[in-house]
């Protein structure tokens, strides 16, 4: 594995960044992409399938919208990373969701197609959590107007939960409900729990190399700065022992290679994923390490948390503890027993059923109550 790939993967403490991509020619995967494109083509008369640029937060941001019936509730899905776009991977898991929801994904500033669409020099100084939150709010308002919806369901994954929770707290009037997948409550707590898991697994498996590396940064995070070097060591072994994708040794070709077959991404877009990672991570990391939602004791809208039982990238126990004490109009936690951090890919069936049983009624009932 290239060292840049390792750094990108392990620095993404909220969601794994994409491995450094192999050089792609524009037609290397063209025939395979055509098959995926044809399978995913929405032909229903009332369906919607669009990918376009919109002016969001003063820059061009790429938006993808898919659904079999435009009268269905809208989910605005905020991707992880930072700068790890969902758009090139949705072909792997999203198709069943589109029968019951119109799903909106967008490449955030500094990520994927949006990274390519803008001058990096003009964007660099805007990479702050508050700006990402404002972008999510702006996208929600744009989507409501364009698709004639009063409110949307807001859903975030990993880093996207930092953005999503902030947006829900700031503008609850825009959203039927908030769904957190791999929710971040407190980054320092996550780092400690992930490290302790890696240590326990390394000792149980008699992995002397892992034990030595982990001991070299102990106590972690402790009172020392959470440096790049310390993160690399801690993340490598937690993910090696299935903390990102359950029962896998840290490798996840299904995720890291998805852009090669994506109908939404060409070769240049796929290469831009890594460029966006490098561009974004160093700039946002200091703020990201200080994220703390533990003091949020009241949540203004229904909140649902999807929690991977084996998640040691954004460990689930702090989320369960937060959910137990928060006051909200409605709250629900769902444990995914066969998942770590990658719930949409690891248990897509249970995710669909959970959205149908819990989340869709919240939106449908609210829309029916509108005068």
Order of alpha helices (4+ residues) and beta strands (2+ residues): alpha-alpha-beta-beta-beta-beta-alpha-alpha-alpha-beta-alpha-beta-alpha-alpha-alpha-alpha-alpha-beta-beta-alpha-beta-beta-alpha-alpha-alpha
